[in-house]
Structure formats: structure tokens, C-alpha cells
């Protein structure tokens, strides 16, 4: 996991922005060989993305407003496989989970036009099991989802969903960084026994405005009922039980996040004609309840070079005070896939 350094220290080490729009944190010098910071953590370079589906920053793109994005790269072979995302502290600090059982944390920096510019202060740290030991093998490390737990109006922990060895666990936040041993969360037996790489794909926690406030939604990718719906479950004290989700043809859910008003966003991903597809859907707050068959309206759909293997979704407040929708791709540690971070907002 990556722990962001305080911003003054980051700026002191040097933030280099070139005319090509490449931003990188340079640790010791401005040389191209600078790969890690002085404490051995990775350097991540970021190339700004000016347009999305021909829309410039601030322009509408289908049901959203394009706010900018970055392509992230690192020579460190543990950076990648980003499958879940949450914002955990002030100044746009975030945490992601990777397919290899790591927390990847950092601070998202914006430029003077409130566009994503770079990811700085990056640290990558292995997750621990309930005994405080590193996860023993890849089968147990396949983290796919992350949700931030809010207590007393402050982020206090993250809730992580895993596939293959399907389970959910909480990790305490210290200064916005997950740390310490996992605290296992009880989930339905049918889900625990679904030990595939298409089991638990999305975890999100309902906000105070939701009719199911405080409940955790667990959403599967490949557990399909007889009517073609994705199995899901609500964990909560008052609102709990099974429900399901109806995806579009050719795409399956990969993550979820709630808007502040309680509406649910679901990110779907698929492959067609050797290219990735993405859909982002909005489910009304009242439709998220035990026994429901949830189905959303499409806010955004895309394929081809504007996107990649989009897997992670989060909602947070941007530097302009607007609610931002952030989507991150999983490069599966392949050279031919990219780590993208895309941001949108809802129309006024």
C-alpha cells in the first residue's frame, strides 16, 4: 500500500511538468532513471488526457460532464492490477487494491483548472490476514473491491472484497492508510462457497441519505440466477437479505458506488471485437432494497481507445466542490493494457 507524504514534502522533492503534459514526482534528480523515491517507494508518471470521446474537459459526454483523466505508469512491477478504489482523507488522498493483494495509496493532484494531474506520494504495501501475516498465496490475494467505512463523519476503515478465496475483510485506517490485520466480515455461505474469479466483484456502503443507510451491498460478476440476473446481498442491521442486478448484454458489473443522495452507480465491463466496453449505470435509491431486482439507466457507455479494462469506481468531492465520479482501469500487469484514471461529474 502506498502512503502519501505530506504535500509540502512532495513539492520540495520536485514536481516536473513537461510540455507534453507528463507529470512525475522526481525523488533525487530530474534524470529519466529516477524510478523510486528515497524511501524505496515507486514513482508514478502521469500523462493527462485532454479529451474523452471528442469531449473537452468541462463538456458533456452523454449523461455526464468530462472532468479530465490521467494515464499512470511506473517501472515498478508491483504497480498495476488496480481493481478497487476509495478516497480516504483530505487533499484527495486515495487507496486502491490490486489483484496481487496489495494496497496502493497516494494523493491525487489537480492542476489549476481542476483537472487530474498526477498521483504522488505512492506507496505499495501488502495486505495482512487476520493473524497479521502477509497473504500466503495468489489464490488468497485477489482483491477486487474496496469501500470506505465512515464513522463520526470521518473515514475509519476500508472494507475489501476478494474473489477466488471469496471473503470480505475490514482494515483500519491510520492517517487515511489501511493498516494492520484483516478483520473478517461475515457474508452469506453461498457466497463464501463460490470460489471462482467471477464471484464477488463489487462492494459499496450506502450513505446516510439512502433508505438502506449503512448497509453494505455485495454484488457478483458471474453468479447468475435462472433469470440471468447477478446475485447480490445486503449486509446490514435493519436492511439485509438477497437481491439481484440486471446488467446489459455483453457487460457485467465490476464495481459500485453510492452517490450522496443514495442513488447507486454500477460500473459494467465487457469485451467485444477484441476491445473493451464500459457502461456506467444509475439505480434509483428506492430500488436498492432486499428482494429487489435492480436495473439502472445508462449514464455513459464507451469502447475502444478512450477506455481500457475499467474496474474500479468511487465517488468523492472534487477540488471544485462538485461530486466527482472516478473510474480506474486494471492493466492486469500487462504491457498492452493501461492504468487509466477518468473523472466525470453529473450535470447541474
VEXSE-997858 format. One line per field, with one value per residue (C-alpha): x, y, z; residue number from 1. Coordinates in pm, 1 decimal. Each point is the difference from the previous one (the first is absolute). Example, Ala and Ser with C-alpha at 12.3 -4.5 7.8 and 13.67 -1.06 7.14 Angstrom:
<rs>
c1 [1230.0 | 137.0]
c2 [-450.0 | 344.0]
c3 [780.0 | -66.0]
nr [1 | 2]
</rs>
This chain:
<rs>
c1 [0.0 | 116.1 | 9.7 | -10.3 | 259.0 | -108.7 | -48.7 | 278.2 | 251.9 | -125.5 | 38.8 | 346.1 | 116.3 | -109.5 | -307.8 | 105.1 | -256.9 | 111.8 | -154.2 | -138.1 | -220.1 | 205.7 | 11.7 | 231.6 | 131.3 | 377.5 | 174.4 | 367.7 | 54.9 | -171.4 | 165.4 | -207.0 | 145.3 | -179.5 | -229.7 | -55.2 | -15.9 | 268.5 | -195.8 | -13.4 | -360.6 | -98.7 | -11.4 | -315.5 | -2.8 | -325.9 | -100.2 | -305.2 | -292.0 | -150.0 | -303.3 | -242.1 | -208.8 | 83.3 | -130.0 | 236.9 | 26.1 | -317.1 | -210.8 | -288.4 | 62.1 | -331.9 | -152.9 | 312.1 | 253.7 | 360.4 | 239.2 | 330.6 | 216.1 | 350.5 | 183.5 | 224.2 | 324.9 | 278.7 | 311.2 | -80.0 | -149.4 | -233.9 | -188.2 | -304.7 | -291.6 | -213.7 | -345.3 | -156.1 | 16.7 | -98.0 | 83.8 | 120.0 | 108.3 | 37.6 | 179.8 | -136.1 | 194.7 | -105.1 | 54.9 | -26.5 | 21.5 | 187.8 | -46.8 | 319.0 | -126.9 | 156.6 | -130.8 | 110.0 | -45.6 | 86.2 | -124.5 | -181.2 | 128.5 | -202.7 | 118.8 | -121.2 | -299.6 | -107.1 | 106.3 | 177.0 | 373.3 | 198.5 | 6.0 | 267.8 | 122.4 | -67.2 | 66.0 | -72.9 | -40.7 | -121.4 | -327.6 | 2.4 | -220.4 | -175.1 | 324.7 | 192.3 | 193.0 | 27.4 | -255.6 | 163.3 | -76.5 | -151.3 | -329.4 | -53.1 | 128.1 | -250.0 | -151.5 | -271.7 | -193.9 | 43.5 | -247.1 | 77.0 | -168.1 | -101.8 | -39.9 | -64.9 | 22.2 | 357.3 | 147.3 | 91.8 | 55.6 | -24.6 | -207.3 | 164.8 | -159.5 | 198.9 | -78.7 | 136.3 | 35.0 | -321.0 | -28.0 | -36.6 | 235.1 | 41.1 | 330.3 | 49.9 | 96.2 | 285.9 | 52.1 | -207.9 | 212.6 | -127.7 | 214.6 | 12.4 | -163.1 | -322.0 | -324.8 | -219.2 | -359.6 | -269.8 | -156.4 | -261.4 | 118.3 | -94.6 | 238.8 | 283.8 | -34.0 | 13.4 | 375.0 | 58.6 | 146.4 | -353.1 | -146.6 | 5.0 | 84.2 | -149.2 | -43.7 | -153.2 | -153.6 | -325.0 | 26.3 | -224.9 | -247.6 | -65.1 | -309.2 | 246.6 | 254.1 | 303.5 | -68.7 | 270.3 | -92.1 | 184.0 | -34.5 | 127.6 | 133.6 | -71.4 | -247.8 | -311.4 | -350.2 | -246.0 | -127.2 | 345.3 | 38.5 | 317.7 | -31.5 | 47.1 | -44.9 | -50.0 | 181.4 | -159.0 | -163.3 | -343.4 | 26.4 | 150.9 | -71.0 | 33.0 | -68.2 | 121.1 | 128.0 | -88.5 | 296.0 | 2.5 | 78.8 | 373.5 | 105.4 | 18.5 | 30.9 | 352.8 | -56.5 | -260.6 | -18.6 | -278.7 | -65.7 | -58.5 | -378.0 | -10.2 | -18.2 | 221.0 | 259.2 | 104.2 | 298.3 | -28.3 | 275.3 | 15.9 | 198.9 | -124.2 | 196.5 | 327.8 | -66.1 | -127.6 | -346.7 | -117.2 | -339.5 | -77.4 | -355.9 | -206.7 | -249.8 | -253.1 | 51.5 | -347.9 | 81.9 | 284.4 | -167.9 | -21.4 | -191.5 | 41.7 | 108.2 | 208.2 | 31.6 | 153.8 | -5.2 | 316.4 | 190.7 | 303.2 | 114.0 | 321.1 | 236.7 | 329.3 | 295.3 | -171.9 | -17.8 | 174.7 | -89.2 | -206.1 | -46.6 | 3.3 | -256.5 | -19.0 | -194.3 | 161.8 | 1.8 | 231.4 | 214.0 | -284.0 | -242.9 | -194.6 | -70.3 | 252.9 | -41.2 | 341.9 | 58.4 | 330.0 | 113.9 | 181.3 | 293.0 | 34.2 | 374.9 | 8.7 | 196.8 | -287.8 | -253.8 | 1.5 | -55.6 | -248.9 | -169.2 | -303.3 | -214.9 | -352.0 | -269.5 | -376.7 | -164.3 | -128.7]
c2 [0.0 | 347.0 | 265.3 | 357.8 | 231.6 | 344.4 | 234.3 | 246.6 | -283.7 | -120.4 | 343.2 | 34.2 | -310.8 | 153.0 | -35.8 | 5.2 | 91.2 | -12.6 | 154.6 | -343.1 | 0.7 | -257.5 | 47.3 | -200.2 | 17.2 | 6.0 | -121.5 | 72.8 | 161.3 | 84.6 | -291.5 | -250.4 | -279.4 | 119.2 | -295.7 | 3.7 | 260.5 | 15.6 | -235.5 | -263.5 | 57.2 | 20.6 | 305.5 | 21.4 | 212.9 | 138.2 | 122.1 | 226.4 | -91.7 | 310.2 | -154.8 | -288.4 | -110.9 | 338.8 | 193.4 | 257.0 | 45.3 | 164.5 | -116.6 | -250.0 | -359.2 | -185.1 | 28.4 | 135.7 | 284.0 | -91.9 | 134.2 | -142.2 | -302.7 | -139.2 | -306.4 | -129.7 | -185.7 | -132.0 | -207.2 | -175.8 | -338.1 | 3.5 | 306.0 | -113.8 | -240.1 | 276.8 | -141.3 | 205.9 | 364.9 | 227.4 | 349.9 | -12.9 | 342.5 | 371.2 | 138.1 | -279.4 | -281.6 | -337.3 | -372.5 | -267.9 | -378.0 | -216.9 | -352.8 | -100.2 | 81.0 | 343.6 | 334.8 | 278.0 | 343.0 | 352.2 | 352.3 | 111.8 | 342.8 | 238.9 | 284.0 | 359.7 | -93.4 | -275.8 | -276.9 | -313.1 | 56.8 | -266.7 | -261.4 | 74.3 | -140.7 | -351.6 | -297.6 | -365.4 | -224.8 | -359.8 | -78.3 | -212.0 | -287.3 | -14.8 | -118.9 | 303.3 | -198.7 | 65.8 | -188.0 | -337.2 | -63.9 | 159.2 | -186.0 | 198.4 | 334.3 | 77.1 | 320.6 | 138.9 | 266.1 | 269.5 | 215.9 | 264.0 | -32.4 | 336.3 | 39.0 | 334.3 | 164.9 | -120.4 | -288.9 | -264.1 | -323.4 | -157.3 | -305.0 | -221.6 | -271.7 | -294.2 | -254.8 | -355.5 | -44.3 | 200.4 | 210.4 | 353.5 | 159.7 | 337.6 | 181.2 | 290.2 | 337.2 | 192.7 | 343.7 | -118.2 | -311.3 | -358.8 | -181.5 | -300.0 | -341.8 | -74.6 | -17.9 | -254.9 | 100.0 | -266.3 | -48.2 | -249.2 | -358.6 | -31.5 | 283.5 | -139.4 | -330.7 | 165.4 | -23.9 | 127.8 | 309.3 | 111.9 | 4.8 | 313.6 | 296.8 | 309.5 | 129.0 | 334.9 | 153.6 | 200.0 | 364.6 | 168.3 | 121.6 | -353.4 | -193.8 | -278.9 | 233.9 | -176.9 | -328.9 | -161.0 | -113.2 | -307.2 | -49.1 | -296.7 | -9.7 | -356.8 | -145.5 | 2.1 | -113.1 | -179.1 | 329.0 | 125.8 | 238.5 | 52.4 | -120.3 | 265.7 | 36.4 | 281.2 | -16.3 | 220.0 | 7.0 | 101.6 | -47.0 | -332.4 | -283.9 | -108.6 | 212.5 | -4.2 | 222.5 | 1.1 | 87.3 | 90.3 | -253.7 | -46.6 | 167.6 | -111.3 | 201.1 | 74.9 | 259.0 | 215.6 | 326.7 | 203.9 | 363.9 | 228.2 | -4.8 | -379.4 | -85.8 | -293.3 | 10.2 | -330.6 | -34.4 | -272.8 | -135.7 | -236.8 | -94.5 | 10.0 | -23.4 | -7.9 | 328.3 | 91.1 | 135.1 | 205.2 | 107.2 | 212.4 | -29.3 | 179.8 | -188.5 | 211.3 | -8.1 | -142.6 | -301.7 | -117.1 | -225.5 | -367.0 | -200.9 | 258.2 | -71.1 | 310.9 | 147.2 | 335.5 | 261.8 | 43.0 | 319.8 | -79.9 | -271.6 | -22.5 | -237.8 | 11.0 | 226.6 | 239.8 | -271.8 | -316.1 | -279.3 | 227.8 | -166.3 | 247.6 | 266.4 | 263.7 | 316.4 | 294.2 | 379.0 | 156.7 | 312.4 | 209.1 | -121.3 | -214.2 | -367.9 | -183.8 | -349.5 | -165.1 | -313.3 | -190.8 | -280.2 | -324.4 | -73.4 | -356.5 | 72.4 | -23.6 | 236.8 | 19.9 | 122.5 | 337.6 | 142.6 | 280.0 | 234.7 | 177.5 | 260.5 | 120.3 | 198.2 | 11.3 | 287.6 | 287.2]
c3 [0.0 | -74.4 | 267.2 | -128.4 | 143.5 | 119.7 | -293.1 | 94.2 | -0.6 | -335.7 | -152.2 | 150.2 | -185.9 | -328.2 | -217.7 | -363.3 | -264.4 | -361.6 | -306.3 | -91.5 | 306.8 | 187.6 | 375.1 | 222.5 | 352.2 | -22.3 | 311.7 | -29.4 | -336.7 | -324.9 | -178.8 | -196.4 | 213.5 | 312.4 | 75.0 | 375.4 | 271.1 | 265.2 | 228.9 | -275.0 | -98.3 | -367.7 | -217.5 | -207.9 | -314.5 | -129.8 | -345.2 | -2.5 | -224.9 | -157.4 | -169.8 | 39.7 | -298.5 | -162.7 | 305.2 | 148.3 | 375.3 | 127.7 | -293.8 | 13.9 | -98.1 | -11.5 | 350.4 | 173.1 | -15.2 | -85.0 | 265.8 | -122.2 | 53.5 | 14.5 | -121.1 | 279.6 | -56.9 | 220.0 | -50.1 | 327.8 | -85.5 | 302.9 | -126.8 | -194.6 | 19.0 | 152.9 | 72.9 | 280.9 | 105.8 | 287.9 | 124.0 | 358.3 | 112.4 | -70.7 | -303.5 | -221.4 | 159.4 | -131.3 | 38.3 | -266.8 | 21.5 | -245.6 | -130.0 | 182.6 | 347.6 | 42.0 | 115.0 | -236.0 | 155.0 | -102.1 | -48.5 | -313.5 | -104.5 | -216.0 | -221.8 | 12.9 | -216.7 | 242.2 | -238.1 | 131.4 | -40.9 | 184.4 | 273.8 | 258.2 | 329.6 | -126.1 | 224.3 | -59.0 | 302.0 | 28.6 | 170.1 | 314.1 | 105.5 | 335.8 | 162.3 | -119.0 | -260.6 | -373.7 | -206.8 | -69.3 | -368.8 | -309.7 | 44.9 | 321.8 | -132.2 | -275.5 | 139.4 | -226.8 | 190.5 | 264.1 | 190.5 | 261.4 | 340.3 | 149.3 | 376.9 | 169.7 | -341.1 | -48.2 | -200.9 | 258.5 | -195.7 | -342.7 | -88.1 | -261.5 | -211.8 | -136.8 | -270.5 | -41.1 | 377.9 | 27.4 | 314.6 | 136.9 | 252.6 | 170.7 | 47.7 | 240.4 | -143.1 | 159.9 | -153.6 | -294.9 | -55.7 | 52.8 | 250.1 | 229.5 | -12.9 | -184.1 | 195.2 | -172.0 | -81.1 | 1.4 | -343.1 | -128.0 | -22.6 | -368.3 | -77.9 | 209.9 | -182.3 | -343.9 | -44.2 | -351.7 | -163.1 | -92.8 | 348.7 | 216.2 | -222.2 | 164.6 | 356.6 | 92.7 | 313.0 | -5.3 | 118.4 | 259.9 | -265.5 | -123.2 | 114.6 | 92.7 | 163.5 | 140.4 | -176.6 | -214.9 | -348.7 | -130.3 | -376.2 | -202.0 | -353.0 | -105.3 | 249.7 | -217.2 | 95.6 | -227.8 | -139.5 | -97.3 | 293.8 | 202.6 | 358.6 | 267.5 | 374.8 | 249.2 | 332.6 | 265.0 | 338.5 | -124.5 | -375.6 | -96.4 | -234.7 | -362.7 | -305.3 | -359.5 | -278.1 | -370.7 | -222.2 | -368.4 | -271.2 | -35.9 | 324.5 | 364.1 | 322.5 | 117.1 | 273.8 | 171.1 | 192.2 | 155.3 | -79.5 | 302.1 | -63.6 | 27.3 | -369.8 | -94.8 | -278.8 | -157.0 | -232.2 | -263.0 | -222.1 | -294.9 | -310.0 | -359.8 | -324.4 | 192.4 | 179.1 | 345.5 | 61.1 | 299.0 | 128.6 | 303.5 | 129.5 | 263.0 | 217.6 | 198.5 | 376.2 | 60.0 | -220.4 | 226.2 | 256.6 | 93.7 | -257.5 | -276.2 | -356.6 | -59.4 | -346.6 | -86.5 | -270.7 | -205.7 | 78.2 | -212.4 | -237.4 | -195.7 | -174.7 | -182.3 | 69.2 | 240.0 | 264.9 | 109.9 | 242.4 | 226.9 | 340.2 | 289.7 | 86.8 | 273.7 | 80.7 | 178.8 | 19.1 | -255.2 | 37.6 | -146.1 | 266.6 | -245.6 | 42.0 | -216.8 | -142.8 | -32.3 | -208.8 | -7.6 | -230.9 | 80.9 | -229.9 | 133.7 | 13.0 | -381.0 | -223.2 | -249.5 | 257.4 | 174.5 | 348.1 | -69.8 | 246.5 | -145.8 | 174.1 | -71.5 | 174.0 | -27.0 | -188.2 | 213.7]
nr [1 | 2 | 3 | 4 | 5 | 6 | 7 | 8 | 9 | 10 | 11 | 12 | 13 | 14 | 15 | 16 | 17 | 18 | 19 | 20 | 21 | 22 | 23 | 24 | 25 | 26 | 27 | 28 | 29 | 30 | 31 | 32 | 33 | 34 | 35 | 36 | 37 | 38 | 39 | 40 | 41 | 42 | 43 | 44 | 45 | 46 | 47 | 48 | 49 | 50 | 51 | 52 | 53 | 54 | 55 | 56 | 57 | 58 | 59 | 60 | 61 | 62 | 63 | 64 | 65 | 66 | 67 | 68 | 69 | 70 | 71 | 72 | 73 | 74 | 75 | 76 | 77 | 78 | 79 | 80 | 81 | 82 | 83 | 84 | 85 | 86 | 87 | 88 | 89 | 90 | 91 | 92 | 93 | 94 | 95 | 96 | 97 | 98 | 99 | 100 | 101 | 102 | 103 | 104 | 105 | 106 | 107 | 108 | 109 | 110 | 111 | 112 | 113 | 114 | 115 | 116 | 117 | 118 | 119 | 120 | 121 | 122 | 123 | 124 | 125 | 126 | 127 | 128 | 129 | 130 | 131 | 132 | 133 | 134 | 135 | 136 | 137 | 138 | 139 | 140 | 141 | 142 | 143 | 144 | 145 | 146 | 147 | 148 | 149 | 150 | 151 | 152 | 153 | 154 | 155 | 156 | 157 | 158 | 159 | 160 | 161 | 162 | 163 | 164 | 165 | 166 | 167 | 168 | 169 | 170 | 171 | 172 | 173 | 174 | 175 | 176 | 177 | 178 | 179 | 180 | 181 | 182 | 183 | 184 | 185 | 186 | 187 | 188 | 189 | 190 | 191 | 192 | 193 | 194 | 195 | 196 | 197 | 198 | 199 | 200 | 201 | 202 | 203 | 204 | 205 | 206 | 207 | 208 | 209 | 210 | 211 | 212 | 213 | 214 | 215 | 216 | 217 | 218 | 219 | 220 | 221 | 222 | 223 | 224 | 225 | 226 | 227 | 228 | 229 | 230 | 231 | 232 | 233 | 234 | 235 | 236 | 237 | 238 | 239 | 240 | 241 | 242 | 243 | 244 | 245 | 246 | 247 | 248 | 249 | 250 | 251 | 252 | 253 | 254 | 255 | 256 | 257 | 258 | 259 | 260 | 261 | 262 | 263 | 264 | 265 | 266 | 267 | 268 | 269 | 270 | 271 | 272 | 273 | 274 | 275 | 276 | 277 | 278 | 279 | 280 | 281 | 282 | 283 | 284 | 285 | 286 | 287 | 288 | 289 | 290 | 291 | 292 | 293 | 294 | 295 | 296 | 297 | 298 | 299 | 300 | 301 | 302 | 303 | 304 | 305 | 306 | 307 | 308 | 309 | 310 | 311 | 312 | 313 | 314 | 315 | 316 | 317 | 318 | 319 | 320 | 321 | 322 | 323 | 324 | 325 | 326 | 327 | 328 | 329 | 330 | 331 | 332 | 333 | 334 | 335 | 336 | 337 | 338 | 339 | 340 | 341 | 342 | 343 | 344 | 345 | 346 | 347 | 348]
</rs>
